[in-house]
Every structure is written in structure tokens, then in C-alpha cells.
């Protein structure tokens, strides 16, 4: 009987040792490992819709005008702008409103009433904690009899794509479509439109 008890105790000890060495043991997990293995990230993913207005506030460099074959080619017009966004969700922070800086190049054919434009836009939103947006844009221009203050001018629908960098904008993307209107001589402009800010 004593021998039987000793064998039973021996099997129990061996069993405990094997369980303790198992790959599936529940050892404590460090905070660093917990962060890695948690399925849900604490960072929120969202899409926010907005409406926008943009106007130039000055011209630093009027750029270079060339007139090939009766067309008007503009290279490197640069100057500050102001971008105003209204987010449809009514939430804060406002990830877009603030000063900007635009660079514009393009070519128009006044006789045909057509043109192609492209450029860059940098936005420094007031609430972005030092972050900024870097946009590239392009669009085709057409002449309209009522484009500028009810009179003739240009309409230029733009597709713009921006990437956030710095501050709270890091890793965010922005897609928007703006309708630019300008007088026939293209010496100023204004834009309205809408778009989406997307976080990842």
C-alpha cells in the first residue's frame, strides 16, 4: 500500500512538471507584449466629410507667362491663400481651416475656351498642432458665360489629394473636389467644394 501511494505521488509531481513546461502555459504578459497582441487598436479610424471655400490673399510671385500659338501658358504662380472648412459632423478639431500656400501652373486656349491646370497646395490648419497638409491637384478648364460674378470667366473643377504630416495630421489623407472660378484674364480666383478627411 505504501508503494502504491509513493507511485501515485510520483505521477502527480511529474504531471505538474509537464504542465508547467507546456507551450500553452499562461505565463504573465508584459505591458509591451499586451499592446502587440491586443486585436483592437486604441487609435480611432474615421472618415469626416467637409465643405470648403478657398481664396487667394496675395500673390508672392506672378509666375512666368508665355504665349505659344495664341495660348496662355502660366508657370509657377505662387501666393498665400486662406482655406475655410465646415465639417458636416460638427465635431472638433477642425483639421483643415487655416492659411495655405498655392502654386499654380497651366495652359489655356482662349479661342477654344479650354485649358489644363495643375499645382500644389500646402495647408497649415490652425488646430493642427504644427501639422500640415501637402496637396497636389489638377483639372481641366472651360470658359463659361456666367463663371465670374455673373459674367464670362473660367470654370476649373479640381481633384485634389493631400497627405498629412506632423502633429495630429500624421498619417491622415484628404481627398477633395474644388470648383475654381476665375475672370477671363486669370488674375485672381476663388474656389468652393467638398471632400473627406480619412485617418488610418
N, C-alpha and C positions, 0 to 999 in steps of 0.2 A: 504493500500500500504506500509505504514511504517512497519507494522507487517511482511509482505512478505519479505521485504529487510532484516529485522533482522533475520528471519529464514534462508534466503539464506547465510548470513554472518556466522551464527552459524554452518551450514552444511559445509561450506568451512573450517572453523577452525578445526572442528572435523576430516575432511578428511586429512588435513595436519598433524594433530597429529597421526593419524593411519598410514600414510605413513612413518612418522618419526620413528615409533616403529616397522616397518616391519622387519622380519628376513632377507629380501633380500636387505636391505638398503646398500648403497655404502659408508660405513664409511672408513676413511683413514686407510691404512695398513702400519704397521711399517716395517722398512727395514728387521728386523728379520723374520717377517711373510712373506714378499715378497720372501725371499730366500727359505723358506719352500714350498711355493705354486707354484713357477715357475716350469713349466714342463721340461725345458731344463737345465741340469746342465752345469756349466761353465767348469768342468773338462772334458778333451778330452778322449775318449775311442779309443784305437788304437791297431793294430797288426803290428809288424815290423819283417820282415824276415832278417836273417843274415847267413853268412858263418863264420866258425870258425877254428882256429888252436890252439892247446894247447900242451905245452911241459913242462916236469919237469925241474926245475932249480937246485934242490938239493934234498938230502934225509936226513931228520932230524932223522928219526927212520926207520931202515930197516924192522922192524917188526919181527915176530916170524915165522920161517919155521918149519913145521912138515911134515914127510914123511910117511903117513899111507898107507900101502899096495901098495907101489910104486908110490903113487900120491904125488903131491907137494901142501901143504896147507900153505897159507900165511895169517897171521893175523896182521893187524894194521901197514902196511907200510904207513909212513906219510912223507910229504915234500911239499915245495913250488912249485908252477907252474906259468907259465905265459899264460894267455888266450888272444887271439887276435881275435876280431870280425870285420867283414866288413858288414855293413848293406846295403841291396840292394836298399833302398830308398835314400841313400846318405845323409841323414839328420843327424843333431846333436840334442842332445848329444849322444855319443856312450855309451850305457847303460851296456856294458859288458867288454870292453878291460881293462886289468889291472892284477895285481898279484892275485894269488889264493893259496889255500892250500888244498891238496888232501889227503884223507885217503882211503887205498885200502886193501881189503881182498878178498880171493877167494881160489879155489882149482882147480888144473889141473891134468889131467891124460896124461902124455907124451906118453904112449903106445897107448892109444885110440885116442889121439890128440884132447881131448875135455876139457872143463873147465867151471866153473861158477864163475863170479866175481860180487862184489858189493862194494859200498863205499859211501863216502861223498865228496863234493867239496864246498868250500867257496870261492867266488869271491869278490874282493874289487875293483870295476871299478874306474879308475882314475877320471871319470867325474860324479861319483855318489853322490857327496857332502856328504860323510860319510856313504852312504848306502852300503849294501852288499847283495849278493845272497847266499842262503843256498840250495844246491842241494843234492838230493840222486840219485843214479844211480845203474844199474845192467845190466849184459849182459852175453851171452854165448860165450865162446872162442873156436876157432878151429885152427888147425895147417894148415899152407899154405906153399907151396914150395917157394913162392916169397914174403912173407909178410914183411920181414925186409931187406931193402936195396937190393932188388932183390934176396935175399936168404931166407932160411927157417925161420919161425917165427910164431908168434901167431897173429890172427885177432880177435878182440873183439868188435862187434857192441854194443854200449851202448845206452840205453834210459835214459835220464836224465830229472828230473823235479825240478825246482827251484822256490823259493819264495823270493821276495824282501822284505827287511826290512830296515828302516831308510832312511833319505834323500829323494831323488826323486824316489827311488825304492819302497817305501812303498806301499803295496797292489798289486804290479805287480807280474806276473807269467812268467816263462820261460820254454819252452819245447824244447829239442834238442836231436838229434841223432848224436853221435860221433863214428867214426871208429877208434879204438885204434889198433896200431900195436906194436909188441914187439919182441925182439930176443928170441931164444929158452930158454935161462936161465932167462928171465923175470927180468933182472936187470935194464932196462930202458924202455921207451915207448914214443910214440908220437900219437897225435890224430888230426883228421880233421872231419869236419861235418857241419851241418846246423841246424837251429831251428827258433823259433819265440818268441819274447817278447810280452806279452799281458798285457794291462792295463785294469782296470775295473772301 
